[in-house]
């Protein structure tokens, strides 16, 4: 059944040629150092993380020069830095946010998630709610994307550290996993590996390489994730508790040297991807379109891509990907994140030392 599903999805996953809805792209801010994530505040302000360790605010459409005070110390090296920011569901009353970032030193570093209270004076009451174990060497493959799950829980993707890919298959390591945790740092009692000897209780799924896209569809109760393959084998997966997604035992990719990583693209007992991109597009952010500004895109996943310098629209019908569409390639820029704003506009972050914040608005069709 897994092989049949993968075949159906891959046959339907070609790029669409149909014209996209008319839109215009505006530059909201520029000059940011590798912006990574974006969050929309109830008062209209917009928060943007810079991988260099700064949290910035856009107020009344203008990027404030001074970064927000109180951001924890961040390990900035290679792919390491400040990653995601997510507002808690009760942000309007609590001011609570979640931040993910790399911490430590070149010889011992890892992913950390903190909860903090956002105020006009900066971040306050900072508390660590998750730290990936074990610490690793080098500065690659952190994951770092967060998704709120409801019920006071969130999920976060943890990369395989690049040089420790076999750890993605072991339950005594957070590397190469998606973990599920309470907003207070507690472990949900129904996590799938609680009580298993030698298993870290935070683990929700395993066999991931470098998951940097994570979206929870609250209406359907489904968690979607995407992850970078090596040369090929980027994946979108439907995440289910306790499931194994194959890396590095099953992959459609090959090593950067061209060497074979595994003879298997599928393996018994492991989940096949909903779709894969081979050659790689290098997926980064991801959002699920729910608003009314772009009705033709509603119900689609939008996936920003670094290598392809585009956004892939992946329509979902009963959870099955349909024919894809390539968007915003005219920008010719690496795209780090894509988000839908409360008004339905699509916001993009470009991955550059002089990164931009862009807003995509529906262009009225001429009569």
NULUMGU-943501 format. One record per residue (C-alpha): chain; x, y, z; residue in one letter. Coordinates in Angstrom, 1 decimal, always signed. Example, Ala and Ser with C-alpha at 12.3 -4.5 7.8 and 13.67 -1.06 7.14 Angstrom:
2
atom chain: A c1: +12.3 c2: -4.5 c3: +7.8 resn: A
atom chain: A c1: +13.7 c2: -1.1 c3: +7.1 resn: S
// end
This chain:
367
atom chain: A c1: +0.0 c2: +0.0 c3: +0.0 resn: X
atom chain: A c1: +2.8 c2: +2.4 c3: +0.8 resn: X
atom chain: A c1: +4.4 c2: +1.8 c3: -2.6 resn: X
atom chain: A c1: +1.1 c2: +2.3 c3: -4.4 resn: X
atom chain: A c1: +0.4 c2: +5.6 c3: -2.6 resn: X
atom chain: A c1: +3.9 c2: +6.9 c3: -3.4 resn: X
atom chain: A c1: +3.4 c2: +6.1 c3: -7.1 resn: X
atom chain: A c1: +0.1 c2: +7.9 c3: -7.3 resn: X
atom chain: A c1: +1.5 c2: +11.0 c3: -5.5 resn: X
atom chain: A c1: +4.6 c2: +11.1 c3: -7.7 resn: X
atom chain: A c1: +2.6 c2: +10.9 c3: -10.9 resn: X
atom chain: A c1: +0.4 c2: +13.8 c3: -9.8 resn: X
atom chain: A c1: +3.3 c2: +16.0 c3: -8.5 resn: X
atom chain: A c1: +4.4 c2: +17.6 c3: -11.7 resn: X
atom chain: A c1: +4.5 c2: +21.4 c3: -11.9 resn: X
atom chain: A c1: +1.4 c2: +23.1 c3: -13.1 resn: X
atom chain: A c1: +1.4 c2: +25.5 c3: -16.0 resn: X
atom chain: A c1: -1.9 c2: +27.2 c3: -15.3 resn: X
atom chain: A c1: -1.7 c2: +31.0 c3: -14.7 resn: X
atom chain: A c1: -1.5 c2: +32.0 c3: -11.0 resn: X
atom chain: A c1: -4.0 c2: +34.6 c3: -9.7 resn: X
atom chain: A c1: -2.9 c2: +38.2 c3: -10.5 resn: X
atom chain: A c1: -0.8 c2: +39.5 c3: -7.6 resn: X
atom chain: A c1: +1.7 c2: +42.2 c3: -6.8 resn: X
atom chain: A c1: +4.8 c2: +41.9 c3: -4.5 resn: X
atom chain: A c1: +5.7 c2: +44.7 c3: -2.2 resn: X
atom chain: A c1: +9.0 c2: +45.2 c3: -0.3 resn: X
atom chain: A c1: +8.1 c2: +45.9 c3: +3.3 resn: X
atom chain: A c1: +11.6 c2: +45.9 c3: +4.8 resn: X
atom chain: A c1: +15.2 c2: +45.2 c3: +3.6 resn: X
atom chain: A c1: +18.7 c2: +45.0 c3: +4.9 resn: X
atom chain: A c1: +18.1 c2: +42.1 c3: +7.4 resn: X
atom chain: A c1: +20.8 c2: +39.6 c3: +8.0 resn: X
atom chain: A c1: +19.4 c2: +36.2 c3: +6.8 resn: X
atom chain: A c1: +15.9 c2: +36.6 c3: +8.1 resn: X
atom chain: A c1: +14.5 c2: +33.2 c3: +9.2 resn: X
atom chain: A c1: +11.0 c2: +33.5 c3: +10.5 resn: X
atom chain: A c1: +8.1 c2: +35.9 c3: +10.9 resn: X
atom chain: A c1: +5.1 c2: +36.3 c3: +13.3 resn: X
atom chain: A c1: +2.1 c2: +38.6 c3: +13.2 resn: X
atom chain: A c1: +1.1 c2: +40.4 c3: +16.4 resn: X
atom chain: A c1: -2.6 c2: +41.2 c3: +17.1 resn: X
atom chain: A c1: -1.8 c2: +45.0 c3: +17.1 resn: X
atom chain: A c1: -0.5 c2: +44.8 c3: +13.5 resn: X
atom chain: A c1: +3.2 c2: +44.8 c3: +14.3 resn: X
atom chain: A c1: +5.3 c2: +42.1 c3: +12.7 resn: X
atom chain: A c1: +8.2 c2: +40.2 c3: +14.3 resn: X
atom chain: A c1: +11.1 c2: +38.9 c3: +12.2 resn: X
atom chain: A c1: +14.0 c2: +36.8 c3: +13.4 resn: X
atom chain: A c1: +17.5 c2: +37.2 c3: +12.0 resn: X
atom chain: A c1: +19.8 c2: +34.2 c3: +12.0 resn: X
atom chain: A c1: +22.5 c2: +36.4 c3: +13.4 resn: X
atom chain: A c1: +20.6 c2: +36.4 c3: +16.7 resn: X
atom chain: A c1: +18.4 c2: +39.5 c3: +16.5 resn: X
atom chain: A c1: +14.6 c2: +39.9 c3: +16.8 resn: X
atom chain: A c1: +13.3 c2: +42.8 c3: +14.8 resn: X
atom chain: A c1: +9.9 c2: +44.5 c3: +14.7 resn: X
atom chain: A c1: +8.1 c2: +46.1 c3: +11.8 resn: X
atom chain: A c1: +5.8 c2: +48.9 c3: +13.2 resn: X
atom chain: A c1: +3.3 c2: +50.7 c3: +10.9 resn: X
atom chain: A c1: +5.1 c2: +49.2 c3: +7.9 resn: X
atom chain: A c1: +8.6 c2: +50.4 c3: +9.0 resn: X
atom chain: A c1: +11.4 c2: +48.3 c3: +10.3 resn: X
atom chain: A c1: +12.7 c2: +49.7 c3: +13.6 resn: X
atom chain: A c1: +16.4 c2: +50.1 c3: +13.6 resn: X
atom chain: A c1: +16.9 c2: +48.8 c3: +17.2 resn: X
atom chain: A c1: +16.5 c2: +45.0 c3: +17.7 resn: X
atom chain: A c1: +14.2 c2: +43.8 c3: +20.6 resn: X
atom chain: A c1: +16.0 c2: +43.5 c3: +23.9 resn: X
atom chain: A c1: +16.3 c2: +40.3 c3: +25.9 resn: X
atom chain: A c1: +16.9 c2: +37.7 c3: +23.2 resn: X
atom chain: A c1: +19.0 c2: +34.8 c3: +24.7 resn: X
atom chain: A c1: +22.6 c2: +34.2 c3: +23.7 resn: X
atom chain: A c1: +22.7 c2: +32.4 c3: +20.4 resn: X
atom chain: A c1: +25.4 c2: +30.3 c3: +18.8 resn: X
atom chain: A c1: +25.8 c2: +31.9 c3: +15.4 resn: X
atom chain: A c1: +27.9 c2: +29.8 c3: +13.0 resn: X
atom chain: A c1: +27.2 c2: +28.2 c3: +9.6 resn: X
atom chain: A c1: +23.6 c2: +27.2 c3: +9.7 resn: X
atom chain: A c1: +23.3 c2: +28.0 c3: +13.4 resn: X
atom chain: A c1: +21.6 c2: +31.0 c3: +14.8 resn: X
atom chain: A c1: +18.2 c2: +32.3 c3: +15.8 resn: X
atom chain: A c1: +15.4 c2: +30.4 c3: +14.0 resn: X
atom chain: A c1: +11.7 c2: +30.4 c3: +14.6 resn: X
atom chain: A c1: +9.3 c2: +32.6 c3: +16.6 resn: X
atom chain: A c1: +5.7 c2: +31.5 c3: +17.3 resn: X
atom chain: A c1: +3.0 c2: +33.2 c3: +19.3 resn: X
atom chain: A c1: +1.2 c2: +31.2 c3: +21.9 resn: X
atom chain: A c1: -2.5 c2: +30.7 c3: +21.4 resn: X
atom chain: A c1: -3.2 c2: +33.0 c3: +24.4 resn: X
atom chain: A c1: -0.7 c2: +35.6 c3: +23.3 resn: X
atom chain: A c1: -3.2 c2: +38.5 c3: +23.5 resn: X
atom chain: A c1: -3.5 c2: +37.9 c3: +27.3 resn: X
atom chain: A c1: -0.2 c2: +36.3 c3: +28.2 resn: X
atom chain: A c1: +2.3 c2: +37.8 c3: +25.7 resn: X
atom chain: A c1: +3.9 c2: +34.4 c3: +25.5 resn: X
atom chain: A c1: +6.1 c2: +33.5 c3: +22.6 resn: X
atom chain: A c1: +8.3 c2: +30.5 c3: +21.7 resn: X
atom chain: A c1: +11.8 c2: +31.0 c3: +20.2 resn: X
atom chain: A c1: +14.1 c2: +28.3 c3: +18.8 resn: X
atom chain: A c1: +17.8 c2: +28.8 c3: +18.3 resn: X
atom chain: A c1: +21.2 c2: +27.2 c3: +18.3 resn: X
atom chain: A c1: +23.1 c2: +27.4 c3: +21.6 resn: X
atom chain: A c1: +26.5 c2: +26.3 c3: +22.9 resn: X
atom chain: A c1: +29.9 c2: +26.2 c3: +21.2 resn: X
atom chain: A c1: +31.4 c2: +24.8 c3: +18.0 resn: X
atom chain: A c1: +32.4 c2: +21.6 c3: +19.9 resn: X
atom chain: A c1: +29.1 c2: +21.2 c3: +21.8 resn: X
atom chain: A c1: +26.0 c2: +22.8 c3: +20.5 resn: X
atom chain: A c1: +22.3 c2: +22.0 c3: +19.8 resn: X
atom chain: A c1: +18.8 c2: +23.2 c3: +19.4 resn: X
atom chain: A c1: +17.0 c2: +25.0 c3: +22.3 resn: X
atom chain: A c1: +13.4 c2: +26.3 c3: +22.6 resn: X
atom chain: A c1: +12.5 c2: +28.9 c3: +25.1 resn: X
atom chain: A c1: +9.2 c2: +30.4 c3: +26.2 resn: X
atom chain: A c1: +9.3 c2: +34.2 c3: +26.9 resn: X
atom chain: A c1: +6.9 c2: +37.1 c3: +27.6 resn: X
atom chain: A c1: +7.0 c2: +39.7 c3: +24.9 resn: X
atom chain: A c1: +6.7 c2: +43.3 c3: +26.2 resn: X
atom chain: A c1: +7.3 c2: +46.8 c3: +24.9 resn: X
atom chain: A c1: +10.6 c2: +46.7 c3: +26.8 resn: X
atom chain: A c1: +11.7 c2: +43.4 c3: +25.2 resn: X
atom chain: A c1: +11.6 c2: +39.7 c3: +26.1 resn: X
atom chain: A c1: +11.1 c2: +38.9 c3: +29.8 resn: X
atom chain: A c1: +10.6 c2: +35.8 c3: +32.0 resn: X
atom chain: A c1: +12.6 c2: +33.5 c3: +29.7 resn: X
atom chain: A c1: +12.4 c2: +29.8 c3: +30.5 resn: X
atom chain: A c1: +13.9 c2: +26.9 c3: +28.6 resn: X
atom chain: A c1: +11.2 c2: +24.3 c3: +27.6 resn: X
atom chain: A c1: +13.3 c2: +22.0 c3: +25.4 resn: X
atom chain: A c1: +17.0 c2: +21.2 c3: +24.6 resn: X
atom chain: A c1: +18.0 c2: +18.6 c3: +22.1 resn: X
atom chain: A c1: +20.3 c2: +15.9 c3: +23.4 resn: X
atom chain: A c1: +23.1 c2: +15.0 c3: +22.8 resn: X
atom chain: A c1: +25.0 c2: +18.2 c3: +22.0 resn: X
atom chain: A c1: +26.9 c2: +17.9 c3: +18.7 resn: X
atom chain: A c1: +29.9 c2: +19.3 c3: +16.9 resn: X
atom chain: A c1: +29.8 c2: +21.6 c3: +13.9 resn: X
atom chain: A c1: +27.1 c2: +23.9 c3: +12.8 resn: X
atom chain: A c1: +24.7 c2: +22.2 c3: +10.4 resn: X
atom chain: A c1: +21.2 c2: +20.6 c3: +10.4 resn: X
atom chain: A c1: +19.4 c2: +22.0 c3: +13.4 resn: X
atom chain: A c1: +15.8 c2: +21.9 c3: +12.1 resn: X
atom chain: A c1: +14.2 c2: +24.5 c3: +14.3 resn: X
atom chain: A c1: +10.7 c2: +25.0 c3: +13.0 resn: X
atom chain: A c1: +7.9 c2: +25.1 c3: +15.6 resn: X
atom chain: A c1: +4.2 c2: +24.3 c3: +15.2 resn: X
atom chain: A c1: +1.5 c2: +24.8 c3: +17.8 resn: X
atom chain: A c1: -0.7 c2: +21.7 c3: +18.2 resn: X
atom chain: A c1: -3.4 c2: +22.9 c3: +20.5 resn: X
atom chain: A c1: -4.1 c2: +21.5 c3: +24.0 resn: X
atom chain: A c1: -1.1 c2: +23.4 c3: +25.3 resn: X
atom chain: A c1: +1.4 c2: +21.4 c3: +23.2 resn: X
atom chain: A c1: +3.8 c2: +22.2 c3: +20.4 resn: X
atom chain: A c1: +6.1 c2: +20.2 c3: +18.0 resn: X
atom chain: A c1: +9.6 c2: +21.2 c3: +16.9 resn: X
atom chain: A c1: +11.8 c2: +19.5 c3: +14.2 resn: X
atom chain: A c1: +15.3 c2: +18.6 c3: +15.1 resn: X
atom chain: A c1: +17.9 c2: +18.0 c3: +12.4 resn: X
atom chain: A c1: +20.3 c2: +15.1 c3: +12.3 resn: X
atom chain: A c1: +23.5 c2: +17.2 c3: +12.8 resn: X
atom chain: A c1: +24.7 c2: +16.2 c3: +9.3 resn: X
atom chain: A c1: +27.6 c2: +14.1 c3: +10.6 resn: X
atom chain: A c1: +25.5 c2: +11.9 c3: +12.9 resn: X
atom chain: A c1: +22.7 c2: +10.8 c3: +10.5 resn: X
atom chain: A c1: +22.5 c2: +7.3 c3: +12.0 resn: X
atom chain: A c1: +21.2 c2: +8.9 c3: +15.2 resn: X
atom chain: A c1: +17.9 c2: +9.6 c3: +13.3 resn: X
atom chain: A c1: +17.1 c2: +5.9 c3: +13.8 resn: X
atom chain: A c1: +17.9 c2: +5.7 c3: +17.5 resn: X
atom chain: A c1: +15.5 c2: +6.6 c3: +20.3 resn: X
atom chain: A c1: +18.3 c2: +7.7 c3: +22.8 resn: X
atom chain: A c1: +18.9 c2: +10.9 c3: +20.7 resn: X
atom chain: A c1: +16.7 c2: +13.8 c3: +19.7 resn: X
atom chain: A c1: +18.7 c2: +14.2 c3: +16.5 resn: X
atom chain: A c1: +16.7 c2: +13.5 c3: +13.3 resn: X
atom chain: A c1: +13.4 c2: +13.6 c3: +15.2 resn: X
atom chain: A c1: +10.2 c2: +15.6 c3: +15.6 resn: X
atom chain: A c1: +9.5 c2: +16.0 c3: +19.2 resn: X
atom chain: A c1: +6.2 c2: +17.0 c3: +21.0 resn: X
atom chain: A c1: +6.3 c2: +19.0 c3: +24.2 resn: X
atom chain: A c1: +4.0 c2: +21.0 c3: +26.5 resn: X
atom chain: A c1: +4.3 c2: +24.8 c3: +26.4 resn: X
atom chain: A c1: +5.5 c2: +24.5 c3: +30.0 resn: X
atom chain: A c1: +8.2 c2: +22.1 c3: +29.1 resn: X
atom chain: A c1: +6.4 c2: +19.0 c3: +30.3 resn: X
atom chain: A c1: +6.2 c2: +15.7 c3: +28.3 resn: X
atom chain: A c1: +2.6 c2: +14.8 c3: +27.1 resn: X
atom chain: A c1: +1.6 c2: +11.6 c3: +28.7 resn: X
atom chain: A c1: +0.5 c2: +10.1 c3: +25.4 resn: X
atom chain: A c1: +3.8 c2: +10.6 c3: +23.6 resn: X
atom chain: A c1: +4.5 c2: +7.3 c3: +21.7 resn: X
atom chain: A c1: +7.7 c2: +6.3 c3: +23.3 resn: X
atom chain: A c1: +7.0 c2: +7.0 c3: +27.0 resn: X
atom chain: A c1: +8.0 c2: +4.0 c3: +29.1 resn: X
atom chain: A c1: +10.2 c2: +2.4 c3: +26.4 resn: X
atom chain: A c1: +13.6 c2: +1.6 c3: +27.9 resn: X
atom chain: A c1: +16.3 c2: +3.9 c3: +26.6 resn: X
atom chain: A c1: +13.9 c2: +6.1 c3: +24.7 resn: X
atom chain: A c1: +13.8 c2: +9.9 c3: +25.1 resn: X
atom chain: A c1: +10.1 c2: +10.7 c3: +26.0 resn: X
atom chain: A c1: +9.8 c2: +13.8 c3: +24.0 resn: X
atom chain: A c1: +10.2 c2: +11.9 c3: +20.7 resn: X
atom chain: A c1: +7.1 c2: +11.9 c3: +18.5 resn: X
atom chain: A c1: +8.5 c2: +10.6 c3: +15.2 resn: X
atom chain: A c1: +11.9 c2: +9.5 c3: +13.9 resn: X
atom chain: A c1: +13.9 c2: +9.0 c3: +10.7 resn: X
atom chain: A c1: +14.1 c2: +12.7 c3: +9.7 resn: X
atom chain: A c1: +17.1 c2: +14.5 c3: +8.1 resn: X
atom chain: A c1: +16.7 c2: +18.2 c3: +8.5 resn: X
atom chain: A c1: +13.0 c2: +19.2 c3: +9.0 resn: X
atom chain: A c1: +12.5 c2: +22.9 c3: +8.5 resn: X
atom chain: A c1: +8.8 c2: +23.1 c3: +7.5 resn: X
atom chain: A c1: +6.1 c2: +22.2 c3: +10.1 resn: X
atom chain: A c1: +2.4 c2: +23.0 c3: +9.8 resn: X
atom chain: A c1: -0.5 c2: +21.8 c3: +11.9 resn: X
atom chain: A c1: -3.9 c2: +21.6 c3: +10.2 resn: X
atom chain: A c1: -6.1 c2: +22.1 c3: +13.2 resn: X
atom chain: A c1: -9.3 c2: +21.4 c3: +11.1 resn: X
atom chain: A c1: -8.1 c2: +18.0 c3: +10.1 resn: X
atom chain: A c1: -5.9 c2: +17.3 c3: +13.1 resn: X
atom chain: A c1: -2.9 c2: +16.6 c3: +10.8 resn: X
atom chain: A c1: +0.7 c2: +17.6 c3: +11.2 resn: X
atom chain: A c1: +2.7 c2: +18.1 c3: +8.0 resn: X
atom chain: A c1: +6.5 c2: +18.4 c3: +7.8 resn: X
atom chain: A c1: +9.0 c2: +18.8 c3: +5.1 resn: X
atom chain: A c1: +12.7 c2: +18.1 c3: +5.2 resn: X
atom chain: A c1: +15.8 c2: +18.6 c3: +3.2 resn: X
atom chain: A c1: +17.2 c2: +15.6 c3: +1.4 resn: X
atom chain: A c1: +20.9 c2: +15.5 c3: +0.3 resn: X
atom chain: A c1: +21.1 c2: +15.6 c3: -3.5 resn: X
atom chain: A c1: +17.5 c2: +14.9 c3: -4.1 resn: X
atom chain: A c1: +15.0 c2: +13.3 c3: -1.8 resn: X
atom chain: A c1: +13.4 c2: +16.4 c3: -0.2 resn: X
atom chain: A c1: +10.2 c2: +15.2 c3: +1.3 resn: X
atom chain: A c1: +6.8 c2: +16.2 c3: +2.5 resn: X
atom chain: A c1: +5.4 c2: +13.9 c3: +5.2 resn: X
atom chain: A c1: +2.2 c2: +13.5 c3: +7.2 resn: X
atom chain: A c1: +3.5 c2: +13.0 c3: +10.7 resn: X
atom chain: A c1: +1.9 c2: +10.3 c3: +12.8 resn: X
atom chain: A c1: +2.8 c2: +9.4 c3: +16.4 resn: X
atom chain: A c1: +5.6 c2: +6.8 c3: +16.6 resn: X
atom chain: A c1: +6.2 c2: +6.6 c3: +12.9 resn: X
atom chain: A c1: +9.6 c2: +6.1 c3: +11.2 resn: X
atom chain: A c1: +10.2 c2: +8.2 c3: +8.1 resn: X
atom chain: A c1: +13.2 c2: +6.3 c3: +6.9 resn: X
atom chain: A c1: +16.3 c2: +8.5 c3: +6.9 resn: X
atom chain: A c1: +19.0 c2: +7.4 c3: +6.3 resn: X
atom chain: A c1: +17.8 c2: +3.8 c3: +5.6 resn: X
atom chain: A c1: +15.3 c2: +4.8 c3: +2.9 resn: X
atom chain: A c1: +15.8 c2: +7.9 c3: +0.7 resn: X
atom chain: A c1: +15.4 c2: +9.1 c3: -2.8 resn: X
atom chain: A c1: +18.6 c2: +11.2 c3: -2.5 resn: X
atom chain: A c1: +22.3 c2: +10.5 c3: -3.0 resn: X
atom chain: A c1: +25.2 c2: +11.9 c3: -1.1 resn: X
atom chain: A c1: +26.8 c2: +15.2 c3: -2.1 resn: X
atom chain: A c1: +29.7 c2: +13.3 c3: -3.5 resn: X
atom chain: A c1: +27.4 c2: +11.3 c3: -5.7 resn: X
atom chain: A c1: +27.8 c2: +8.2 c3: -3.6 resn: X
atom chain: A c1: +24.8 c2: +6.0 c3: -2.7 resn: X
atom chain: A c1: +23.4 c2: +6.5 c3: +0.8 resn: X
atom chain: A c1: +21.1 c2: +3.6 c3: +0.7 resn: X
atom chain: A c1: +19.9 c2: +1.0 c3: -1.9 resn: X
atom chain: A c1: +16.3 c2: +1.6 c3: -0.7 resn: X
atom chain: A c1: +13.8 c2: +4.3 c3: -1.5 resn: X
atom chain: A c1: +11.2 c2: +2.5 c3: +0.6 resn: X
atom chain: A c1: +11.6 c2: +0.1 c3: +3.5 resn: X
atom chain: A c1: +9.2 c2: -2.2 c3: +5.3 resn: X
atom chain: A c1: +7.8 c2: -0.6 c3: +8.4 resn: X
atom chain: A c1: +8.8 c2: +2.9 c3: +7.4 resn: X
atom chain: A c1: +6.6 c2: +5.6 c3: +6.0 resn: X
atom chain: A c1: +6.9 c2: +6.7 c3: +2.4 resn: X
atom chain: A c1: +6.8 c2: +10.5 c3: +1.8 resn: X
atom chain: A c1: +3.6 c2: +12.1 c3: +0.5 resn: X
atom chain: A c1: +5.8 c2: +13.5 c3: -2.2 resn: X
atom chain: A c1: +9.5 c2: +14.0 c3: -2.8 resn: X
atom chain: A c1: +11.5 c2: +16.5 c3: -4.9 resn: X
atom chain: A c1: +14.3 c2: +15.0 c3: -6.9 resn: X
atom chain: A c1: +16.4 c2: +16.9 c3: -7.8 resn: X
atom chain: A c1: +16.2 c2: +18.9 c3: -4.6 resn: X
atom chain: A c1: +14.5 c2: +22.3 c3: -4.4 resn: X
atom chain: A c1: +15.8 c2: +22.8 c3: -0.8 resn: X
atom chain: A c1: +12.5 c2: +23.5 c3: +1.0 resn: X
atom chain: A c1: +12.6 c2: +26.0 c3: +3.9 resn: X
atom chain: A c1: +9.4 c2: +27.4 c3: +5.3 resn: X
atom chain: A c1: +5.8 c2: +26.2 c3: +4.9 resn: X
atom chain: A c1: +2.3 c2: +27.5 c3: +5.5 resn: X
atom chain: A c1: -1.2 c2: +26.2 c3: +4.9 resn: X
atom chain: A c1: -3.4 c2: +28.7 c3: +3.1 resn: X
atom chain: A c1: -6.7 c2: +29.2 c3: +4.9 resn: X
atom chain: A c1: -7.7 c2: +32.8 c3: +4.1 resn: X
atom chain: A c1: -9.9 c2: +34.4 c3: +1.4 resn: X
atom chain: A c1: -7.4 c2: +36.7 c3: -0.4 resn: X
atom chain: A c1: -6.3 c2: +33.9 c3: -2.7 resn: X
atom chain: A c1: -9.3 c2: +31.6 c3: -2.9 resn: X
atom chain: A c1: -7.7 c2: +29.4 c3: -5.6 resn: X
atom chain: A c1: -4.9 c2: +28.6 c3: -3.2 resn: X
atom chain: A c1: -7.0 c2: +27.8 c3: -0.2 resn: X
atom chain: A c1: -6.2 c2: +24.4 c3: +1.3 resn: X
atom chain: A c1: -2.8 c2: +24.3 c3: -0.3 resn: X
atom chain: A c1: +0.6 c2: +24.1 c3: +1.3 resn: X
atom chain: A c1: +3.0 c2: +26.8 c3: +0.2 resn: X
atom chain: A c1: +6.6 c2: +25.7 c3: +0.5 resn: X
atom chain: A c1: +9.4 c2: +28.2 c3: +0.1 resn: X
atom chain: A c1: +12.6 c2: +27.0 c3: -1.6 resn: X
atom chain: A c1: +16.2 c2: +28.0 c3: -1.3 resn: X
atom chain: A c1: +17.8 c2: +26.3 c3: -4.3 resn: X
atom chain: A c1: +14.9 c2: +26.6 c3: -6.6 resn: X
atom chain: A c1: +14.3 c2: +30.3 c3: -5.6 resn: X
atom chain: A c1: +10.6 c2: +29.9 c3: -5.6 resn: X
atom chain: A c1: +7.5 c2: +28.9 c3: -3.7 resn: X
atom chain: A c1: +5.8 c2: +25.5 c3: -4.5 resn: X
atom chain: A c1: +2.1 c2: +25.4 c3: -4.1 resn: X
atom chain: A c1: +1.0 c2: +21.9 c3: -3.2 resn: X
atom chain: A c1: -2.8 c2: +21.5 c3: -3.2 resn: X
atom chain: A c1: -4.2 c2: +18.9 c3: -0.8 resn: X
atom chain: A c1: -7.3 c2: +16.9 c3: -1.6 resn: X
atom chain: A c1: -8.3 c2: +14.7 c3: +1.3 resn: X
atom chain: A c1: -4.7 c2: +14.9 c3: +2.4 resn: X
atom chain: A c1: -3.3 c2: +13.8 c3: -0.9 resn: X
atom chain: A c1: -1.0 c2: +16.2 c3: -2.9 resn: X
atom chain: A c1: -2.3 c2: +17.3 c3: -6.3 resn: X
atom chain: A c1: -0.6 c2: +19.0 c3: -9.2 resn: X
atom chain: A c1: +2.0 c2: +21.5 c3: -8.0 resn: X
atom chain: A c1: +2.4 c2: +25.1 c3: -9.1 resn: X
atom chain: A c1: +5.7 c2: +27.1 c3: -9.0 resn: X
atom chain: A c1: +5.2 c2: +30.7 c3: -7.7 resn: X
atom chain: A c1: +7.3 c2: +33.8 c3: -7.3 resn: X
atom chain: A c1: +10.3 c2: +32.5 c3: -9.4 resn: X
atom chain: A c1: +10.4 c2: +35.9 c3: -11.0 resn: X
atom chain: A c1: +12.1 c2: +37.2 c3: -7.8 resn: X
atom chain: A c1: +15.2 c2: +35.1 c3: -8.5 resn: X
atom chain: A c1: +16.0 c2: +35.0 c3: -4.8 resn: X
atom chain: A c1: +16.5 c2: +32.2 c3: -2.2 resn: X
atom chain: A c1: +13.3 c2: +32.2 c3: -0.1 resn: X
atom chain: A c1: +13.7 c2: +31.2 c3: +3.6 resn: X
atom chain: A c1: +10.1 c2: +31.5 c3: +4.8 resn: X
atom chain: A c1: +6.5 c2: +31.8 c3: +3.6 resn: X
atom chain: A c1: +3.6 c2: +32.8 c3: +5.9 resn: X
atom chain: A c1: +0.0 c2: +33.7 c3: +5.5 resn: X
atom chain: A c1: -0.9 c2: +36.9 c3: +7.4 resn: X
atom chain: A c1: -4.2 c2: +37.3 c3: +9.3 resn: X
atom chain: A c1: -5.6 c2: +39.3 c3: +6.4 resn: X
atom chain: A c1: -4.7 c2: +36.5 c3: +3.9 resn: X
atom chain: A c1: -1.7 c2: +38.2 c3: +2.3 resn: X
atom chain: A c1: +1.3 c2: +36.0 c3: +1.7 resn: X
atom chain: A c1: +4.6 c2: +37.2 c3: +3.3 resn: X
atom chain: A c1: +8.1 c2: +36.0 c3: +2.1 resn: X
atom chain: A c1: +11.6 c2: +36.3 c3: +3.6 resn: X
atom chain: A c1: +14.6 c2: +36.2 c3: +1.3 resn: X
atom chain: A c1: +17.7 c2: +34.4 c3: +2.4 resn: X
atom chain: A c1: +20.5 c2: +36.9 c3: +2.1 resn: X
atom chain: A c1: +22.9 c2: +39.1 c3: +4.1 resn: X
atom chain: A c1: +20.7 c2: +41.9 c3: +2.9 resn: X
atom chain: A c1: +17.4 c2: +40.0 c3: +3.2 resn: X
atom chain: A c1: +14.0 c2: +41.4 c3: +2.4 resn: X
atom chain: A c1: +10.5 c2: +41.1 c3: +3.9 resn: X
atom chain: A c1: +8.0 c2: +40.9 c3: +1.0 resn: X
atom chain: A c1: +4.2 c2: +40.9 c3: +1.0 resn: X
atom chain: A c1: +2.2 c2: +39.4 c3: -1.8 resn: X
atom chain: A c1: -1.3 c2: +40.9 c3: -2.3 resn: X
atom chain: A c1: -4.1 c2: +40.0 c3: -4.7 resn: X
atom chain: A c1: -4.1 c2: +42.3 c3: -7.7 resn: X
atom chain: A c1: -7.6 c2: +43.3 c3: -8.8 resn: X
atom chain: A c1: -8.5 c2: +41.8 c3: -12.2 resn: X
atom chain: A c1: -9.1 c2: +44.5 c3: -14.8 resn: X
atom chain: A c1: -12.8 c2: +44.7 c3: -15.9 resn: X
// end
